[in-house]
Amino acid sequence: MFDVSSIYLRHNFAQVWALASEKLTSLEIGYISSLMVTELLCTNFVSHQPSNRIQPSILPNIHKLCLSVDYITDAMVGAISKGLLSLTHLDLRDSPLIEPRVSFDLTNSGLQQINQYGKLKHLSLVRSQEYVITYFRRVNDLGLLLLADKCENMESIFLSGFCRVTDTGFKTILHSCSKLYKLKVSHGTQLTDLVFHDISATSLSLTHVSLRLCTLLTNHAVTSLASNKDLKVLDLRDCRNLGDESLRAISTLPKVKTLLLDGSDISDVGLSYLRQVVISSLISLSLRGCKKLTDKCISALFDGSSKLELQELDLSNLPNLSDNAVLLLAKSRIPLLELRMRQCPLIGDTSVMALASMQVDEERWHGNGLRLLDLFNCGGITPLSFRWLKKPYFPRLRWLGVTGSVNRDVVDALARSRPFLHVSCRGEELGVEQGDTADDVYMHDYDEMDELERWLAEDDYLDEDMVADEDMVNAEAVE
């Protein structure tokens, strides 16, 4: 991934890519203007060699193309579809600075040009709202009907920002793509329960479904989706009308591993329906911003059982969650790798001490196996917590989120004393690299040697870090 706009002048861009190897099969560009893409693929480059011969088609064997552009346009989509004959994976994301004019936008005509050769298996069309609230306003149900005509072999579809598409358009996609196993729709402002009403009558076997910010959906949609017993990932973030009945339906899914319920209307009682799923299969659970939840949600979910697969738990932005919930969590000895509790006003030093003292599987190392702990803007965190974030506590911790204003000197001293630890105090989401997006389900890669592993490998490592520890003691003394 790279930014071509700062490297090449526009008129030199085609010349550069004319030299690309024919063996190139996958290309991802961090940012490029749609006009450069169109000009690159629309006309063959005329060589400056004496023969002035016409070069063969640029990038003839590209199978996967991922571009971040200023505007997704009909001209660009048409050039890609006509010029890249082997394309099976197309991922386009734009971030308009202003509302696009018709000549710089995607319309029904552009959708009709996609997948002209019928080889596409993955399609992603995303309009980001990073700079301005904008949608694909020139695409309606007709556009998706035209697209569906060529989608027989499609396996994965991600559509974000199609505000004029109704149930008719989305339903056409579901009924036309018999091989579809991954469906993602974001900002589907007109998508309702009716899309999934008769999904059990189709031959679909969905394993990944994301319906983020589809605010018209209710429990009935989830009940219908639950007929797909192979579902492994279910992302229902910001579907605020979902309640406890949706959890009852989800409890019947035997293979679900990732469940994101941010901002929904669920309660502590409803979470008890998920207990069997938590015990049997769930690896990642997000309950961020579910305002009805209280400390009782921990006992409702876990009920004292520690033999779980759960590795990631997000309890952020829960105004009624207190230290008592974390004490229950620590007592359950659940082997979490990630715990997020940002923006919880009642979480304080007691939670840090409980987690630091927690042991899993009778290990002698304190702080269990947590690799990520997010405590940003938690109301009760004081400099006392930082004493429990020093070695030997939390030996596997890689990412820590705190509020820098608690005591900047202590934060800096902690960062110096633990060089393997990424300490963040500006509120950014932990572990998300620059190229990642909020729409993706993020999974950490922990292959690098962590702090505990280095301690075990080097007997004198603790002695080498004595100076850094002294810095932290001095910072606390200043406090």
C-alpha positions in Angstrom: 0.0 0.0 0.0 1.4 3.4 -0.9 0.2 6.9 -1.8 0.9 7.5 -5.4 -0.3 11.2 -5.5 2.9 12.3 -3.8 5.2 10.2 -5.9 4.1 10.5 -9.5 3.0 13.3 -11.7 -0.3 12.4 -13.4 1.0 12.3 -16.9 3.8 9.9 -15.8 1.6 7.5 -14.0 0.6 5.3 -16.9 4.3 5.1 -18.0 5.3 3.7 -14.7 2.6 1.0 -14.6 3.3 0.0 -18.2 6.5 -1.5 -16.7 4.7 -3.6 -14.1 5.3 -7.3 -14.2 2.6 -9.4 -15.8 2.9 -11.7 -12.8 1.4 -9.1 -10.5 -1.9 -10.4 -9.3 -2.8 -8.2 -6.3 -2.6 -4.5 -5.9 -3.6 -2.2 -3.1 -3.0 1.6 -3.3 -3.5 3.8 -0.2 -4.8 6.8 -2.2 -5.2 7.6 -5.8 -7.5 9.9 -7.7 -10.3 8.3 -9.7 -9.1 10.3 -12.8 -5.7 8.6 -12.6 -7.3 5.2 -12.4 -9.5 5.9 -15.4 -6.7 7.2 -17.5 -4.5 4.3 -16.6 -6.9 1.7 -17.7 -8.9 3.4 -20.5 -6.1 3.7 -23.1 -3.0 1.7 -23.8 0.2 3.6 -23.3 2.2 4.5 -26.4 5.9 3.7 -25.9 8.6 6.2 -26.5 10.7 3.6 -28.2 11.5 4.2 -31.9 8.9 1.7 -33.1 6.2 3.6 -31.2 4.5 0.3 -30.7 1.3 0.0 -28.6 2.0 -1.8 -25.3 -0.3 -4.7 -24.3 -3.0 -4.1 -21.7 -1.6 -2.8 -18.4 -1.9 -5.1 -15.4 -3.3 -8.0 -17.4 -3.4 -10.6 -14.6 -4.6 -8.6 -11.7 -7.1 -10.7 -9.6 -7.4 -8.4 -6.6 -7.6 -4.6 -6.7 -8.1 -2.5 -3.5 -8.2 1.3 -4.0 -8.9 4.3 -1.8 -10.0 7.1 -4.1 -11.5 10.6 -3.9 -14.7 9.6 -5.7 -16.0 6.3 -7.0 -17.3 7.2 -10.5 -19.0 5.5 -13.4 -16.0 6.2 -15.6 -13.6 4.6 -13.1 -15.7 1.6 -12.5 -16.2 1.1 -16.3 -12.5 1.3 -16.9 -11.7 -1.3 -14.2 -14.4 -3.7 -15.4 -13.3 -3.4 -19.1 -9.6 -3.3 -18.5 -9.0 -5.9 -15.9 -10.3 -9.1 -17.4 -9.1 -11.5 -14.6 -10.5 -9.5 -11.7 -12.1 -11.6 -8.9 -11.8 -9.2 -6.0 -12.7 -5.5 -6.2 -12.6 -3.3 -3.2 -13.3 0.5 -3.7 -13.6 3.1 -0.9 -14.0 6.8 -1.4 -13.9 9.8 1.0 -15.5 12.8 -0.7 -14.5 16.2 0.6 -17.8 17.7 -0.9 -21.0 16.3 -2.2 -20.0 14.9 -5.6 -21.5 16.2 -8.9 -23.1 13.7 -11.3 -19.9 13.4 -13.4 -17.9 12.5 -10.3 -20.3 10.0 -8.8 -21.5 6.4 -9.0 -25.0 5.9 -10.6 -27.1 3.0 -11.7 -25.3 3.0 -15.0 -22.0 2.5 -13.3 -23.3 -0.5 -11.3 -24.4 -2.1 -14.5 -20.8 -2.1 -15.8 -19.4 -3.9 -12.8 -18.5 -7.6 -13.3 -19.0 -7.7 -17.1 -17.2 -11.0 -17.4 -18.9 -12.6 -14.4 -15.7 -13.5 -12.6 -16.0 -11.3 -9.5 -16.3 -13.2 -6.2 -15.8 -10.3 -3.8 -17.2 -6.8 -4.3 -16.9 -3.9 -1.8 -18.2 -0.4 -2.5 -17.9 1.9 0.5 -18.6 5.6 0.7 -16.7 6.9 3.8 -18.2 9.8 5.8 -14.8 10.8 7.2 -15.0 14.4 5.9 -18.7 15.0 5.0 -22.0 13.2 5.5 -22.6 11.9 2.0 -24.1 8.8 0.3 -24.5 7.2 -3.1 -27.6 9.3 -3.8 -27.7 8.5 -7.5 -28.1 4.7 -6.9 -31.5 3.2 -6.2 -33.1 -0.3 -6.5 -32.7 -0.3 -10.2 -28.9 -0.2 -9.8 -28.8 -3.2 -7.6 -31.2 -5.1 -10.0 -28.7 -4.4 -12.8 -25.8 -5.5 -10.6 -27.6 -8.7 -9.5 -27.9 -9.9 -13.1 -24.1 -10.6 -13.1 -23.7 -11.7 -9.5 -24.3 -15.4 -9.8 -20.8 -16.3 -8.7 -20.4 -13.6 -6.0 -19.4 -14.9 -2.6 -18.9 -11.7 -0.6 -20.6 -8.3 -0.9 -20.0 -5.1 1.2 -22.2 -2.1 0.4 -21.9 1.1 2.5 -23.7 4.4 2.0 -26.5 3.3 -0.4 -29.2 5.4 1.2 -31.8 5.2 -1.6 -31.7 1.4 -1.9 -34.7 -0.2 -0.3 -35.6 -3.7 0.7 -36.3 -4.5 -3.0 -32.7 -3.9 -4.0 -31.1 -5.7 -1.1 -33.5 -8.6 -1.4 -32.6 -9.0 -5.1 -28.9 -9.4 -4.2 -29.7 -12.1 -1.6 -31.9 -14.1 -4.0 -29.5 -13.7 -7.0 -26.2 -14.7 -5.3 -26.7 -18.3 -4.4 -23.0 -18.7 -3.4 -23.0 -15.7 -1.1 -21.6 -16.5 2.4 -20.5 -13.0 3.5 -22.9 -10.0 3.5 -22.0 -6.6 4.9 -24.3 -3.5 4.7 -23.5 -0.3 6.5 -25.6 2.9 6.7 -28.5 1.0 5.1 -31.0 3.7 6.0 -33.9 2.0 4.3 -33.1 -1.6 5.0 -35.9 -3.3 7.1 -36.8 -6.7 8.5 -38.5 -7.6 5.2 -35.2 -8.3 3.5 -34.6 -11.3 5.6 -38.3 -12.4 6.0 -38.0 -15.5 3.8 -34.2 -16.0 3.8 -34.8 -19.6 5.1 -36.4 -20.4 1.7 -33.1 -19.5 -0.1 -30.1 -21.8 -0.6 -27.9 -19.3 1.1 -25.5 -20.5 3.8 -24.3 -17.2 5.4 -21.3 -17.4 7.7 -20.5 -13.6 8.1 -23.2 -10.9 8.4 -22.6 -7.3 9.2 -25.6 -4.8 9.3 -24.0 -1.9 11.0 -26.0 1.3 11.3 -29.1 -0.3 9.8 -31.3 1.5 12.3 -34.7 0.2 11.1 -33.9 -3.5 11.9 -35.7 -5.1 14.8 -35.6 -8.5 16.6 -37.6 -10.1 13.7 -34.6 -9.6 11.3 -32.2 -11.4 13.7 -34.7 -14.2 14.3 -34.9 -14.7 10.5 -31.1 -14.6 10.2 -30.7 -17.2 12.9 -32.0 -19.8 10.4 -28.4 -19.7 9.0 -26.9 -22.1 11.6 -23.4 -21.7 10.1 -23.1 -18.1 11.1 -19.7 -17.3 12.7 -19.6 -13.5 12.6 -22.6 -11.3 13.4 -22.0 -7.6 13.5 -25.1 -5.6 14.6 -23.4 -2.5 15.9 -25.6 0.6 16.2 -28.8 -1.3 15.4 -30.5 0.4 18.4 -33.9 -1.3 18.1 -32.5 -4.7 18.9 -33.5 -6.1 22.3 -33.5 -9.3 24.3 -35.5 -11.3 21.8 -32.7 -11.0 19.3 -30.4 -12.5 21.9 -32.7 -15.4 22.3 -32.5 -16.1 18.6 -28.7 -15.7 18.6 -28.4 -18.3 21.4 -29.5 -20.9 18.8 -26.4 -20.4 16.7 -23.9 -23.2 17.5 -20.9 -21.7 15.6 -21.0 -18.0 16.3 -17.5 -16.7 17.3 -17.8 -13.0 16.9 -20.8 -11.0 18.2 -20.9 -7.2 18.1 -24.0 -5.6 19.7 -22.8 -2.0 20.3 -25.6 0.5 21.1 -28.4 -2.0 21.2 -31.3 -2.1 23.6 -30.4 -5.3 25.4 -30.6 -5.9 29.2 -28.8 -8.0 31.8 -31.6 -10.5 31.6 -31.3 -10.8 27.9 -27.5 -11.5 28.1 -28.3 -14.6 30.2 -29.7 -16.2 26.9 -26.1 -16.0 25.5 -24.6 -18.1 28.3 -24.6 -21.3 26.3 -23.0 -19.5 23.2 -20.3 -18.0 25.5 -19.5 -21.4 26.9 -19.5 -23.3 23.6 -18.1 -21.1 20.8 -17.9 -17.3 21.3 -14.4 -15.7 21.0 -15.2 -12.0 20.7 -18.1 -10.1 22.3 -18.7 -6.3 22.2 -21.4 -4.7 24.3 -20.1 -1.1 23.9 -22.7 1.6 24.6 -25.5 -0.8 25.7 -26.8 1.7 28.2 -29.2 -0.7 30.1 -26.4 -3.0 31.2 -25.2 -3.0 34.8 -22.8 -5.0 36.9 -25.2 -7.9 36.7 -24.3 -8.5 33.1 -21.1 -10.3 34.2 -22.9 -12.8 36.3 -25.6 -13.2 33.6 -22.9 -14.1 31.0 -20.4 -16.1 32.9 -22.1 -17.5 36.0 -18.7 -18.5 37.5 -17.6 -20.6 34.6 -13.9 -20.1 33.5 -13.7 -22.9 30.9 -14.5 -20.5 28.0 -13.1 -19.7 24.6 -13.8 -16.0 25.0 -10.7 -13.9 24.3 -12.0 -10.4 23.6 -14.6 -8.4 25.6 -15.7 -4.8 25.1 -17.6 -3.2 28.0 -16.9 0.4 27.0 -19.2 3.3 27.5 -21.4 1.6 30.0 -22.4 4.2 32.6 -23.6 1.7 35.2 -20.6 -0.6 35.1 -18.5 -0.4 38.3 -15.5 -2.0 39.9 -17.8 -4.7 41.3 -18.3 -6.1 37.8 -14.6 -6.3 37.3 -14.2 -8.1 40.6 -16.7 -10.7 39.4 -14.8 -10.9 36.1 -11.5 -11.5 37.9 -13.1 -14.0 40.2 -14.3 -16.0 37.2 -10.7 -16.2 35.9 -11.7 -16.0 32.3 -8.6 -16.1 30.1 -9.2 -12.9 28.2 -6.6 -11.4 25.8 -8.4 -8.1 25.3 -10.5 -6.1 27.7 -11.9 -2.7 26.8 -13.6 -0.5 29.4 -13.1 3.0 28.0 -15.5 5.8 29.0 -16.8 4.0 32.0 -17.2 6.6 34.8 -17.5 4.1 37.7 -14.4 2.1 36.8 -11.4 2.9 39.0 -8.2 1.7 40.8 -10.0 -1.3 42.3 -10.5 -2.8 38.8 -6.8 -2.5 38.0 -5.8 -4.1 41.2 -8.3 -6.9 40.7 -7.0 -7.6 37.2 -3.4 -7.4 38.3 -3.9 -9.9 41.1 -5.9 -12.3 38.9 -4.3 -15.6 37.9 -5.4 -18.1 35.3 -4.5 -21.8 35.2 -2.5 -21.5 38.4 0.2 -19.5 36.6 2.7 -17.7 38.9 2.6 -14.6 36.7 0.1 -12.0 37.8 -2.3 -10.1 35.5 -3.4 -13.2 33.6 -2.8 -13.2 29.8 -4.2 -9.8 29.0 -2.6 -8.3 25.8 -4.8 -5.3 25.6 -6.4 -3.2 28.4 -8.3 0.0 27.5 -9.1 2.3 30.5 -9.2 5.6 28.6 -11.3 8.2 30.4 -12.4 5.9 33.2 -13.6 8.1 36.0 -11.9 6.4 39.0 -8.4 5.9 37.6 -5.7 7.7 39.7 -1.9 7.4 39.9 -2.4 4.5 42.3 -3.3 2.3 39.3 0.0 2.8 37.7 1.8 1.0 40.6 -0.2 -2.1 39.5 0.7 -1.6 35.9 4.4 -2.0 36.6 6.3 -5.3 36.3 5.8 -8.0 37.3 2.1 -7.4 36.8 0.4 -7.8 33.4 3.5 -9.4 31.8 1.9 -10.0 28.4 0.4 -6.6 28.1 1.1 -5.0 24.7 -1.6 -2.2 24.5 -2.7 0.1 27.3 -5.2 3.0 27.0 -5.2 5.6 29.8 -6.0 9.3 30.2 -2.7 11.2 30.0 -3.9 14.0 32.2 -4.0 11.6 35.2 -0.3 12.2 35.6 1.8 12.7 32.5 5.1 12.0 34.3 3.9 8.7 35.6 2.5 7.7 32.1 5.8 8.5 30.5 7.8 6.7 33.1 5.6 3.6 32.6 6.2 3.7 28.9 10.0 3.9 29.4 10.0 1.0 31.9 8.0 -1.3 29.6 9.4 -0.9 26.1 7.2 -3.7 24.7 4.1 -1.8 25.9 2.2 0.7 23.6 0.8 3.3 26.0 -1.9 5.4 24.4 -3.4 8.4 26.2 -5.1 10.3 23.3 -8.2 8.2 23.0 -7.5 6.4 19.8 -8.7 2.8 19.4 -6.0 0.5 20.6 -4.4 -2.0 18.3 -5.9 -0.6 15.1 -3.2 0.2 12.6 -3.4 3.2 10.3 -4.6 1.2 7.3 -7.5 -0.5 9.2 -11.0 0.7 9.1 -13.8 0.9 11.7 -15.9 -1.3 9.5 -13.7 -4.3 9.8 -13.6 -6.8 12.6 -10.1 -6.5 14.0 -8.1 -9.4 15.1 -4.7 -8.9 16.8 -1.5 -10.6 15.7 0.5 -11.5 18.7 3.3 -13.5 17.0 6.1 -11.2 18.2 7.9 -12.0 21.5 6.1 -10.3 24.4 7.6 -9.0 27.6 7.0 -12.2 29.6 8.7 -14.4 26.9 11.7 -12.1 27.0 11.8 -12.3 30.8 11.9 -16.1 30.6 14.5 -16.1 27.8 16.9 -13.6 29.4 17.5 -14.1 33.1 19.2 -10.7 33.5 16.4 -8.8 31.7 14.8 -7.6 35.0 18.2 -6.3 36.2 18.7 -4.4 32.9 15.4 -2.5 33.5 16.1 -1.4 37.0 17.0 2.1 35.8 13.6 2.4 34.0 11.8 1.3 37.2 13.6 3.9 39.2 12.3 6.6 36.8 8.8 5.5 37.6 9.4 5.6 41.4 10.8 9.1 41.0 7.8 10.2 39.0 5.5 8.9 41.7 7.6 10.7 44.4 7.1 13.9 42.5 3.4 13.3 42.4 
